[in-house]
Amino acid sequence: MKFFVDTANVDEIRELESYGLIDGVTTNPSLIKKSG
């Protein structure tokens, strides 16, 4: 099983990646807009 995080928040991505919990990232334009 692979785990993908659905966010554009770079801090969240870095934190989860540091734990080795994610295999990749997905996002969309609305999430990018919300993250600034």
Secondary structure as a PSIPRED ss2 file (coil, helix, strand):
# PSIPRED VFORMAT (PSIPRED V4.0)

   1 M C   1.000  0.000  0.000
   2 K C   1.000  0.000  0.000
   3 F C   1.000  0.000  0.000
   4 F E   0.000  0.000  1.000
   5 V E   0.000  0.000  1.000
   6 D E   0.000  0.000  1.000
   7 T C   1.000  0.000  0.000
   8 A C   1.000  0.000  0.000
   9 N C   1.000  0.000  0.000
  10 V H   0.000  1.000  0.000
  11 D H   0.000  1.000  0.000
  12 E H   0.000  1.000  0.000
  13 I H   0.000  1.000  0.000
  14 R H   0.000  1.000  0.000
  15 E H   0.000  1.000  0.000
  16 L H   0.000  1.000  0.000
  17 E H   0.000  1.000  0.000
  18 S H   0.000  1.000  0.000
  19 Y C   1.000  0.000  0.000
  20 G C   1.000  0.000  0.000
  21 L C   1.000  0.000  0.000
  22 I C   1.000  0.000  0.000
  23 D C   1.000  0.000  0.000
  24 G E   0.000  0.000  1.000
  25 V E   0.000  0.000  1.000
  26 T E   0.000  0.000  1.000
  27 T C   1.000  0.000  0.000
  28 N C   1.000  0.000  0.000
  29 P H   0.000  1.000  0.000
  30 S H   0.000  1.000  0.000
  31 L H   0.000  1.000  0.000
  32 I H   0.000  1.000  0.000
  33 K H   0.000  1.000  0.000
  34 K H   0.000  1.000  0.000
  35 S H   0.000  1.000  0.000
  36 G C   1.000  0.000  0.000
